[in-house]
Amino acid sequence: MSVRGQQRIGLMFAGAPAVPEMVRLAQRAEGAGYESVWMAETRITRDGFVPLAAMAMATDRIKLGTGIVNVYTRGAVVLALSFATLAEVAPGRTIVGLGAGSPMVLAPQGYEWKRPLGRLREYVDVMRPLLRGESVTYSGEAVTLDGARIEDVLADEGGVGSADELPVYLGVTGQKAVELAGELADGTFYNVCLPTEYVERAGGWLSTGAARTERDAGEIDVAMGILSSPAENSAVGKARAHEFVSLYLSLFPNIARETGVDETVVSRTREAFNEGGVEAAVEVMPVEVVDRLCAAGTPEECQARIDEYRAAGVDLPILIALGDSIELAVETLR
C-alpha cells in the first residue's frame, strides 16, 4: 500500500522524457509515496531496461517494471536474462511486464504479429523456470530451447537467475488475452486509453481465465495505465491528452476496438494520421473522447477520474503523464 491515504499508485514513462529526467522523476515519485515506476517499450523510442536500471540505482524502495516489453523483438532467454540482471540491481523490486505489442509498431522492424497469445503463453512458460535458474528444454511454435539455463560461472553461490520469484504482469486488452492473464499472470496491465466500462467488462474475462486453472481472480493484481494530463487550465490539459489519444488509437487498432469509439471515426483518424501526422489526426478525432478515455483537465478533474477507475476495479492506477505535466501529476495525483 502507498503511504498516502492507503491508496496504491504508480508512474509510467511511455518512451520519454530523456533518461536522466526519468531518474529525477522516479526519485520524486518515490518520495511522494508512489508504489512503482514502469517503462514502456511499445514504440521505437527508448528501450525498457536501461532506464529502469538507472532508476534502480537512484532509488531505494520503489518497484520497477516494464510496461510492457513485447515478446517478438527479443528471444525468451535474452528477456529472462535481462530481467534477472535488473533484479540484481533492484532486488525485491523488479516486475516482469510482458505483452504482444502492436502489429503497426512491429511491422517496420520486420516482425510479423503472428499468434500473439500463443507466443505470449510460451514466453511465460519458459521465462519463469529460467528466472529460477533452472535448465529449460522446450519445444513450442515460437520458442524452442535445449537445456537453456541462466548461469553465473563467476559466482560462488547464487548469482544471476537465483533471485526470488519475480511477479509476472501481462499487458492485455482483448477478451482472450485477458483470459490468458487470468490463467497465468500475477497481475494484469490493462492498456491506456480505455474507459471504465472496459475495466468492468474485463473483470469477467479475468475471472473466466482464472477459473480454468482454479485460481482466485481476486488475488490477481489489476493494474492499468491511465493517461493523465493535469494542468491548471483544464482546456490545456485536455488538448494535450487529445493529441495522445489520436496518436494511440491510430497506432493500436486492438485497443481502439475496445474503446467504444465509432469504428468509422477511428478509421478516418488513422488515415489522417498516416497522411498528415498527429495534427491531422486531432482534427478528425472528437475531443469528447478525452473525458471518456483519460484523466485530463485540472488536477481535481484528473483525481476524480482516477478514482472512477479504482471504483470500476483497478487496484493499481499507473499514471502516464504527458510532457511537462509529469511533475504536476506526481505532486497532486494520488
Stockholm file with secondary structure:
# STOCKHOLM 1.0

chainA/1-334         MSVRGQQRIGLMFAGAPAVPEMVRLAQRAEGAGYESVWMAETRITRDGFVPLAAMAMATDRIKLGTGIVNVYTRGAVVLALSFATLAEVAPGRTIVGLGAGSPMVLAPQGYEWKRPLGRLREYVDVMRPLLRGESVTYSGEAVTLDGARIEDVLADEGGVGSADELPVYLGVTGQKAVELAGELADGTFYNVCLPTEYVERAGGWLSTGAARTERDAGEIDVAMGILSSPAENSAVGKARAHEFVSLYLSLFPNIARETGVDETVVSRTREAFNEGGVEAAVEVMPVEVVDRLCAAGTPEECQARIDEYRAAGVDLPILIALGDSIELAVETLR
#=GR chainA/1-334 SS CCSSTTCCCEEEESSCSCHHHHHHHHHHHHHTTCCEEEECCSSSSSCSHHHHHHHHHHCSSCEEEESCEESSSSCHHHHHHHHHHHHHHSTTTEEEEEECCCHHHHGGGTCCCCSHHHHHHHHHHHHHHHHTTCCEEEECSSCEEEEECCCCTTCSSCCTTCSSCCCEEEEECSHHHHHHHHHHCSEEEECSSCCHHHHHHHHHHHHHHHHHTTCCGGGSEEEEEEEEEECSSHHHHHHHHHHHHHHHHHHCHHHHTTSCCCHHHHHHHHHHHHHHHHHHHHHHSCTTHHHHHCEEESHHHHHHHHHHHHHHTCSEEEEEECGGGHHHHHHHCC
#=GC SS_cons         CCSSTTCCCEEEESSCSCHHHHHHHHHHHHHTTCCEEEECCSSSSSCSHHHHHHHHHHCSSCEEEESCEESSSSCHHHHHHHHHHHHHHSTTTEEEEEECCCHHHHGGGTCCCCSHHHHHHHHHHHHHHHHTTCCEEEECSSCEEEEECCCCTTCSSCCTTCSSCCCEEEEECSHHHHHHHHHHCSEEEECSSCCHHHHHHHHHHHHHHHHHTTCCGGGSEEEEEEEEEECSSHHHHHHHHHHHHHHHHHHCHHHHTTSCCCHHHHHHHHHHHHHHHHHHHHHHSCTTHHHHHCEEESHHHHHHHHHHHHHHTCSEEEEEECGGGHHHHHHHCC
//
